[in-house]
Amino acid sequence: MTEINGPASRVKGAAESFGLSVIPRIMPEKTRTAEEAAAACGCSVDEIVKSLVFRGAQSGKGVLLLVSGANRVDEEKVAGPLGEPIMRPDAAFVRALTGFAIGGIPPFGHATPLPTYIDRDLLAHQTVWAAAGTPHAVFAIDPKALADAIGAIIIDVR
């Protein structure tokens, strides 16, 4: 582990603004994908939080889905709770909204506040691992505390 600075430091500060205490860990290996993150963290893929930004197909507005690493988002299923169909945006849209690159997007601390939904499957775990601002940084957190602190709406994503 190395010194916490840059994006990981911003994530730590954002966590504190929500009343959460997190300790970003800078990993020697990449944690860009759920599989890479699980291997680096020594946990199962379903304990990894994928922070996925989608774009409303009609409104064009961004939305954040916090998804278990083991799950794929059923875009048709989540359209109901989100109020409109969604589509995957390009990397520039994601970076402009969040201030982070894909593969390092944390569940909070974005440049633009986003409506946030959390995968019900994440709540089955005592601890999950989320990106801390870069493809090499992660942090552990209680998923229920995360959802409560950021006001995430619980949904089924698959």
N, C-alpha and C positions, 0 to 999 in steps of 0.2 A: 504494500500500500504506500502511496506517495502523498505529498501534501495536497490538501483540498484547496483548489483555487478555480478561477474562471467559471464555466457553467455549473460545475458541481457545487461551488460555493454559493452561486445564485439559487440553486435548488435547495440547499440547506437553509438559506435565509427565507425562501418562500415557505418551506415547511414550518419554520418557526412562526411566520405570520399567520399560519393556520392553527397554531398551538401544538404542532407536531415536532417531535425531536427525532431527527434522522441523522445517521452518520454515513455520508457517502463513502464508498470504497472504490478506489481506483484500482482496477484489475489489470494484471499484466497482459491478459488476453482480451480479445474483443468480446463484447456482450451485445452486439448489434441485433442478433436474432434470439428468439426464445430458446433455441437449442444451445447456442453459444453461452447465453446467460445462465442457463440451468447447469451446464458443465462447469462454468466458472464459480458459481455460487454453491455447488454441491447439493442441489435440490432437484426436484422433478420439474418438468416443463410446465405442468399445470400450476406451479407456484410462482411463475413468472408473469408479471403484468406487462402486457403489450399496450402501450399508449398509442392508439390509432386515431388519426384525424381523418374525418370524412367531411364531405361538402354536401349540403342540402341540394337536391336536384332542382328544386324550384326556387328556394330562397338564395342559394349560393353561399349561405352562411356555414361556418365551420362548426363541427361538433366533435367532442372527444369521447371515444369509447375506450374504457379500461377493460381489457379482455385477457382471460386466462391464456397463457402461452400454448396450451393444448387445444384451444378452440379456434375455429374459423367463424367470422361474422357472417350470419345469414342476413344479407342486406335487405331482403324482402321482409323478413320477420321483424327486424328492428325498425322498419319504416313506420309501423304503427305507433309504438311508444315515442318515436322521435317526431311524429307529426308530418313526415314527408319522406319520400324515397331519398336514399343517399347514394353518393358515388365517391370513388377514390379520387382525390385531387392529386395534382403533381407536387413534386418536392418543393418547388418555389412557394406554392400556396401554403404548404405546411410550415415551412420555415418562417414565412412572413407572419403567420398567425401565432406561432409558438415561440419563435426566437431560437429554436433548436433544430438540429438536423435529424432526419429520420434515422432511427437506430439509437438515438439518445434522448428521445422525448420523455420528459418526466410527466407524472400525473397532475402536476400543478406548477405554478410559477411561469406561466406563459405570457408572452408579450400582449396578447389579447385574451381576456377571460372567455372561456368556452363553456357552453353547456356540457356537462359531463355525466356520463352513464357508466355504471360499473357492472361487469359480468357477475351474475349471481354465483357462478362457480368459484370465483375468487374468495368468496366469503366462507367457504368450507375449510379454509386454512387459517391457522393461527398467525402465520407469517408468510408474506409474499415478498418478492424482490422486484423492484421497479428501476427503470433507467434514471440516472442522476445527471442528465444533461449532455453526456457524451457517449459514444459507443464503447467506452472503457470504464464507465462509472455506474454503480448501482447502489441501492440502499434497501434495507429490510424494513418492513412495516406491517403492522396489524391491519388487514384489509378493512375490517369494520371501522377502526379508528380513522383510516384514510377516507372511506366513504362518508362517514359522519362529518369529518372536519371540512371537506371540500364540497359537501352537499351533493354528492353524486347520487343519481337515481339508479336504483337496482333494477336490472332487466336481464332477461334471457337473451343471449346473443346467437345461440346456435339452434 
